[in-house]
Amino acid sequence: MIDQDGIAVSACTSLDADKKGIKLPRGLGTRHGAAIAISMKTSAIAVAVSQSSGTVRVYQQGAEVMHIEPLSRPHIWQPLRLESQEDQEEDNTPIPE
């Protein structure tokens, strides 16, 4: 849980939210049900990450407002490399104006 100042105040917490009247889409489990219920009953924005697929869903007022699928292949982070104008001229790469 993140407070209004952006500070993490709780993690790995089981929240008991009233799930009456909530239709959980097929394939989603307890954490998604809790996220939907919490966002419906409070002004909180809830984020649920699927343990099996890594899919991230964001809920607001009981509705899914964002759905993020993980990359199909792992991303390999590399150090930032800035190219100079000379590098681009040597590669015959057009220089953006």
Rosetta blueprint (number, residue, H / E / L):
1 M L
2 I E
3 D L
4 Q L
5 D L
6 G L
7 I L
8 A E
9 V L
10 S L
11 A L
12 C L
13 T L
14 S L
15 L L
16 D L
17 A L
18 D L
19 K L
20 K L
21 G L
22 I L
23 K L
24 L L
25 P L
26 R L
27 G L
28 L L
29 G L
30 T H
31 R H
32 H H
33 G H
34 A H
35 A H
36 I H
37 A H
38 I H
39 S H
40 M H
41 K H
42 T L
43 S L
44 A L
45 I E
46 A E
47 V E
48 A E
49 V E
50 S L
51 Q L
52 S L
53 S L
54 G L
55 T L
56 V E
57 R E
58 V E
59 Y E
60 Q E
61 Q L
62 G L
63 A E
64 E E
65 V E
66 M E
67 H E
68 I E
69 E L
70 P L
71 L L
72 S L
73 R L
74 P L
75 H L
76 I L
77 W L
78 Q L
79 P L
80 L L
81 R L
82 L L
83 E L
84 S L
85 Q H
86 E H
87 D H
88 Q H
89 E H
90 E H
91 D L
92 N L
93 T L
94 P L
95 I L
96 P L
97 E L
